[in-house]
Amino acid sequence: MSSYILIDTTVEDNTWWKDLIQACAVLGDVFEIHCWSDESDAAKLALRYGRKVASTWRDGTVILGTITKEFLSYLTRMPKPSDTEIYNKMTPFFTIRLGGRLYSEHYGTEVIISKVPEKQEPCVDRILSRVERCGTVHRNVQ
């Protein structure tokens, strides 16, 4: 199962996003977080769980780490950002990549799920059904 999610501006909380993170993350996989150069506070938060790596992206910082229980707890407990003028942000991070499974882009307003752990497919399906009420969900069922 793979899916593409694009939420609209009416979403008032990030519970659905947190639930997807929890369902798709695999402990021990690599995560990658991208922050723009002017997002030093967000980069500092991410650096608690990973390290800055060299990148060809000149306009930002790339942080790489390993998905741990502590990292997942942090992601799934953070409040929805309040600065939503440009994006209806679900997360303070421009990009979060969890292994080769989930890509949270544009502050969580666009999510690509490339591979769901098999045992989590029913859970992800329920989450996507909830999200369909407040955004666009394209499901690629194989």
N, C-alpha and C positions, 0 to 999 in steps of 0.2 A: 504494500500500500504506500503510495506517495501522494502528497497533497500540496496545494498552494492556497494560502489564506491571505486575504487582503481585507483588513477591517475598515469600518467607516468611522466618522468622527463622533458618532453617538455613544461609543463604548465608554462607560464610566468607571470600570475597574479592570484590573489585569488578572483576575482569577483564571480565566480561560488560558491565558498565556502561561501562567505559573503551572497550571495543570498539564499543559503540553510539554513544558520543560521537564517536569517530573516524570511524565510517561515516556519520553523519548531519550532521556539521558541515560548513559550506561557508565557506571563507575569504572574508572580506569581509562576511559577514552580520553582523547585530547580535546580541549576546548580552545577556542580562539576568540578574542574580543578585540574589536576595532573601535577606537575613539578618535575623533577629530582633534587636531592640535590644540584648539582652544577649550577642549573638554578635560582639563587637567584634573578636576575633582573626580570625574568618572574614571579616568585612567588610574588615579591613586587607589580607588576602590577595587578595581580589577587587579592591580598589582599585589593585593593581599593574597591572591590565589594563584598568581602566575608570574611570569617574567616577561619583560619587554624583549622583543626579537627584532632582528634586522628585517626591513621590508622595503619594497620598491614604492610603497605608498608614501609619498613625500608630505602629504597633508595631515598625517595622523600617526597614531601609535598603535602597534599590534602587540597584543599580550597573549602569550601561549601558556597553557597549564594543563593539568590533569584533573578530570572531573572526580571530585571527592564528595563525601557526604556533607562536609562543611561548605563547599562551594555550592552544592545544590540547595542546601538550607538557606544560604545567603540569597541566591536567586529567587527562591520561592517565598521568601519572607519580606523582600523589599517592597516598599509602597510604590504605587503607581506615581510616576513623576507628575508634578503639577505644571511644569512648563510645557504646555501643549498648543502653543500658538501656531507653530508650523506643522508639527506632527502630533497626533494624539498618542503620545508615548506610552508604551507599556513597560519600558525599561530605560535606564539612563544611558545604555550602551547602543551606539549606532549599529553595530553588528555583533552577534554572538553566534558562533558555530560550535555545535556539539557533535564531535566526531564527524562522521560523514552522514549523520542522520537528520539533524535539524539545523536550519539556517534562519535565524531571527534577524531580519534586516530592517533598516529605517526605524530604529527604536522599537521594534516589535510590532510595527503596523503591517508588516509583510513577513509571512513565515512560509518557508519551504520545508516540507518534511520529505526527505528522500527515502528513508527506510525506518520503519517502526519495528522495535523489537516484537517478535511474533506474539509473545504472551500479552503485550500491551495493545494489540490491535483493537479489541473491543472497547477498551478505555478511550483510546484516541478517537475512535468512531463516535462515541458519545460526546466527547469534547467538541468535535467538528460539527456535530448536529446542533449543539448550543450556539456555536459561533455563526452558523448560517443565518441566525436571526439578526446579526449585526455586522455582516460583511459578506464577502464573496469567498466561497470555498469551492475549489476545483479538486475533485478526488480522482485519482488514477488507480483504480482497483485492478490488480493483475490476477 
